[in-house]
Amino acid sequence: MLRRRSERVTTQSFDTLAAARELQAAGIGERQAAAIVNAIQGATGDHLATKADLEHLGTRTRAELYRVAIGIVLANAGLTAAIIQLLL
């Protein structure tokens, strides 16, 4: 996802210790739990999106779609008016 430089990004930390303990409580061995948690952390890095991030993205996306739709409607109206003038 591309972001403007002025846009704030919310960071969400991943509690590796809590995740490893939860996996161990579910019956996974300590070494396997550590490996799973390390793999998840390595795959996501510090790039986890929060619910607020997703809501903000959805709002921006809808706004952009509305702007594009309005532009298409206005362009269509202009072309229609130009064709009508040519035909008259």
NORMO-V671904 format. One record per residue. RES is the residue in three letters. SS is DSSP state (helix for helix, strand for strand, loop for the rest). OMEGA is omega as a letter, one per 30 degrees, with the letter a starting at -180 (999 if undefined). Layout:
BEGIN
RES;SS;OMEGA / RES;SS;OMEGA
END
This chain:
BEGIN
MET;loop;l / LEU;loop;l / ARG;loop;l / ARG;loop;a / ARG;loop;a / SER;loop;a / GLU;loop;l / ARG;loop;l / VAL;loop;l / THR;loop;l / THR;loop;l / GLN;loop;a / SER;loop;l / PHE;loop;a / ASP;loop;a / THR;helix;a / LEU;helix;l / ALA;helix;l / ALA;helix;l / ALA;helix;l / ARG;helix;l / GLU;helix;l / LEU;helix;l / GLN;helix;l / ALA;helix;l / ALA;loop;l / GLY;loop;l / ILE;loop;a / GLY;loop;a / GLU;helix;a / ARG;helix;l / GLN;helix;l / ALA;helix;l / ALA;helix;l / ALA;helix;l / ILE;helix;a / VAL;helix;l / ASN;helix;l / ALA;helix;l / ILE;helix;a / GLN;helix;l / GLY;helix;a / ALA;helix;a / THR;helix;a / GLY;loop;l / ASP;loop;a / HIS;loop;l / LEU;loop;l / ALA;loop;l / THR;loop;l / LYS;helix;l / ALA;helix;l / ASP;helix;a / LEU;helix;l / GLU;helix;l / HIS;helix;l / LEU;helix;l / GLY;helix;l / THR;helix;l / ARG;helix;a / THR;helix;l / ARG;helix;l / ALA;helix;l / GLU;helix;l / LEU;helix;l / TYR;helix;l / ARG;helix;l / VAL;helix;a / ALA;helix;l / ILE;helix;l / GLY;helix;l / ILE;helix;l / VAL;helix;l / LEU;helix;l / ALA;helix;l / ASN;helix;l / ALA;helix;l / GLY;helix;l / LEU;helix;l / THR;helix;l / ALA;helix;l / ALA;helix;l / ILE;helix;l / ILE;helix;l / GLN;helix;l / LEU;helix;a / LEU;helix;a / LEU;loop;999
END
